[in-house]
Amino acid sequence: MPAQRGVLTVDQRDQLNRLVRDKSVDAVLALRARLVLWWDDGHSAVQIAQWAGVTDKTARLWPMRYAESGVDGLRGIPHPGKPRTHDDRVRSRIIALSRTSPPGHTGLSHWSSREMAKYLKRQVGIEVSHVFVADLWREVKSIMRHHTSCADLSNCGWPQASWGGAPDRASIACLVLVVWFFVDLRVDFR
């Protein structure tokens, strides 16, 4: 059943207009607020879809979600995605091992993702694919490239700035750098 039109109060319209205009608001949330305002103004779903560059189904969806849940309904339903295959312990072990040279008995001068995966399976008992190792290396490299201020750990925003909250991307980068540079690599992480 489509949402009713012309039912927003002045306060609700003001709140939605603030979301549309506020540059710090996520663009997706601002678009959804705009869709609700246009719907309430009485524009057709087809017209709204053309203006916003969305489907007419989407143009009808967000006014309905707003009618059910207010602004929280515009934030959408969290989709956590595929659960992690390997926990942080395994990931940390791979990162730490990556900072060392391969053992002499392997005959390798450096790690490749395939050799790392084979070594982890044979010697450490951790079964991962070489693709997982390569993806993890890319992820760590990306985090480090985009967040260089962690060389000075006093710049880390977690936990000081977010007591009780989940760490953000910058905090995770700091954590990665701690593991990457400061962990005694001779420790057996198993």
Phi, psi and omega per residue, in radians:
M1 nan 2.175 -3.104
P2 -1.177 2.691 3.115
A3 -1.189 2.631 3.103
Q4 -1.237 2.739 -3.139
R5 -1.914 2.661 3.075
G6 1.190 0.479 -3.088
V7 -1.935 -0.081 -3.125
L8 -1.213 2.418 3.060
T9 -1.375 2.956 3.103
V10 -1.063 -0.728 3.138
D11 -1.123 -0.727 3.119
Q12 -1.115 -0.741 3.113
R13 -1.108 -0.725 3.109
D14 -1.066 -0.772 3.141
Q15 -1.081 -0.779 3.128
L16 -1.159 -0.699 3.098
N17 -1.109 -0.646 3.090
R18 -1.111 -0.717 3.105
L19 -1.086 -0.692 -3.127
V20 -1.150 -0.703 -3.036
R21 -1.518 -0.440 -3.041
D22 -1.213 2.062 -3.107
K23 -1.208 -0.347 -3.131
S24 -1.487 -0.135 3.138
V25 -1.429 2.442 3.094
D26 -0.929 2.382 -3.076
A27 -1.063 -0.596 3.133
V28 -1.157 -0.757 3.113
L29 -1.114 -0.720 3.116
A30 -1.097 -0.726 3.105
L31 -1.093 -0.750 -3.141
R32 -1.102 -0.697 3.093
A33 -1.106 -0.715 3.117
R34 -1.091 -0.710 3.104
L35 -1.044 -0.727 3.131
V36 -1.124 -0.759 3.141
L37 -1.100 -0.798 3.131
W38 -1.102 -0.698 3.107
W39 -1.072 -0.794 -3.128
D40 -1.143 -0.506 3.092
D41 -1.252 -0.197 3.077
G42 1.733 0.158 3.120
H43 -1.283 2.621 -3.125
S44 -1.279 2.747 3.116
A45 -1.072 -0.647 -3.139
V46 -1.137 -0.773 3.136
Q47 -1.131 -0.786 3.126
I48 -1.062 -0.745 3.140
A49 -1.059 -0.725 3.111
Q50 -1.120 -0.813 -3.121
W51 -1.079 -0.717 -3.023
A52 -1.582 -0.220 -3.106
G53 1.271 0.611 3.120
V54 -2.178 3.084 3.075
T55 -1.408 2.800 3.114
D56 -1.183 -0.463 3.051
K57 -1.085 -0.758 3.105
T58 -1.146 -0.679 3.128
A59 -1.091 -0.496 3.091
R60 -1.536 -0.502 -3.060
L61 -1.108 -0.878 -2.980
W62 -1.254 -0.620 3.010
P63 -1.084 -0.615 3.111
M64 -1.176 -0.781 3.105
R65 -1.085 -0.689 3.116
Y66 -1.121 -0.724 3.136
A67 -1.093 -0.591 -3.126
E68 -1.391 -0.710 -2.944
S69 -2.312 0.099 -3.125
G70 1.201 -2.660 -3.101
V71 -1.071 -0.593 3.108
D72 -1.047 -0.569 3.097
G73 -1.158 -0.460 3.120
L74 -1.326 -0.364 -3.131
R75 -1.248 -0.324 3.081
G76 1.537 2.996 -3.141
I77 -1.658 2.256 -3.130
P78 -1.124 2.364 3.073
H79 -2.066 1.710 -3.023
P80 -1.183 -0.268 -3.136
G81 1.380 -2.936 -3.118
K82 -1.188 2.341 3.119
P83 -1.165 2.675 3.126
R84 -1.077 2.416 3.120
T85 -1.386 -0.637 -3.080
H86 -2.179 2.447 -3.087
D87 -1.377 3.096 -3.089
D88 -1.112 -0.519 3.136
R89 -1.087 -0.787 3.135
V90 -1.156 -0.776 -3.132
R91 -1.068 -0.775 3.126
S92 -1.109 -0.680 3.124
R93 -1.095 -0.740 3.128
I94 -1.141 -0.758 3.131
I95 -1.079 -0.812 -3.134
A96 -1.116 -0.765 3.137
L97 -1.121 -0.551 3.139
S98 -1.138 -0.426 -3.129
R99 -1.457 -0.044 3.122
T100 -1.891 2.820 3.015
S101 -1.381 2.636 3.091
P102 -1.071 2.550 3.101
P103 -0.974 2.606 -3.075
G104 -0.997 -0.626 -3.078
H105 -1.169 -0.229 3.130
T106 -1.407 -0.402 -3.114
G107 1.324 0.213 -3.109
L108 -1.699 2.531 3.067
S109 -1.581 -0.423 3.123
H110 -2.721 2.876 -3.134
W111 -1.446 2.418 2.853
S112 -1.907 2.838 -3.121
S113 -1.103 -0.641 3.125
R114 -1.152 -0.794 3.140
E115 -1.160 -0.658 3.103
M116 -1.083 -0.801 -3.137
A117 -1.087 -0.743 3.110
K118 -1.095 -0.797 -3.126
Y119 -1.084 -0.785 -3.137
L120 -1.053 -0.679 -3.137
K121 -1.208 -0.823 -3.067
R122 -1.277 -0.821 -2.955
Q123 -1.690 -0.535 -3.014
V124 -1.904 -0.345 -3.141
G125 1.436 0.323 3.101
I126 -1.856 2.124 -3.112
E127 -1.766 1.945 3.086
V128 -2.371 2.751 3.088
S129 -1.489 2.774 3.087
H130 -1.146 -0.502 3.109
V131 -1.148 -0.707 3.096
F132 -1.071 -0.770 3.129
V133 -1.065 -0.821 -3.133
A134 -1.108 -0.735 3.109
D135 -1.089 -0.725 3.124
L136 -1.117 -0.745 3.100
W137 -1.055 -0.753 3.117
R138 -1.116 -0.722 3.138
E139 -1.073 -0.811 3.135
V140 -1.114 -0.765 3.133
K141 -1.065 -0.735 3.132
S142 -1.118 -0.801 3.140
I143 -1.074 -0.779 -3.105
M144 -1.174 -0.628 -3.132
R145 -1.166 -0.650 -3.068
H146 -1.575 -0.095 -3.126
H147 -2.475 1.509 -3.067
T148 -1.601 -0.176 -3.058
S149 -1.298 -0.029 -3.122
C150 -1.394 -0.102 3.082
A151 -1.014 -0.590 3.002
D152 -1.727 1.835 -3.025
L153 -1.107 -0.262 3.093
S154 -1.201 -0.286 3.094
N155 -1.393 -0.184 -3.129
C156 -1.137 2.339 -3.096
G157 -1.558 -0.049 -3.071
W158 -2.149 2.364 0.158
P159 -1.618 -0.069 -3.024
Q160 -0.945 -0.802 -3.020
A161 -1.468 -0.212 -3.065
S162 -2.461 0.937 3.128
W163 -0.932 2.231 3.078
G164 1.453 -0.172 -3.120
G165 -1.737 2.974 3.093
A166 -1.326 2.552 3.125
P167 -1.180 2.557 3.111
D168 -1.588 -3.106 -3.090
R169 -1.033 -0.705 -3.138
A170 -1.142 -0.675 3.138
S171 -1.179 -0.675 3.103
I172 -1.118 -0.669 3.102
A173 -1.079 -0.721 3.100
C174 -1.085 -0.760 3.127
L175 -1.077 -0.749 3.110
V176 -1.063 -0.734 3.140
L177 -1.148 -0.630 3.089
V178 -1.077 -0.837 3.118
V179 -1.095 -0.805 -3.035
W180 -1.078 -0.761 -3.003
F181 -1.854 -0.514 -2.916
F182 -1.926 -0.131 3.125
V183 -1.342 2.392 3.059
D184 -1.206 1.915 -2.988
L185 -1.264 -0.117 3.093
R186 -1.470 -0.148 3.138
V187 -1.258 2.368 3.081
D188 -1.474 2.033 -3.042
F189 -1.472 -0.018 -3.109
R190 -1.189 nan nan
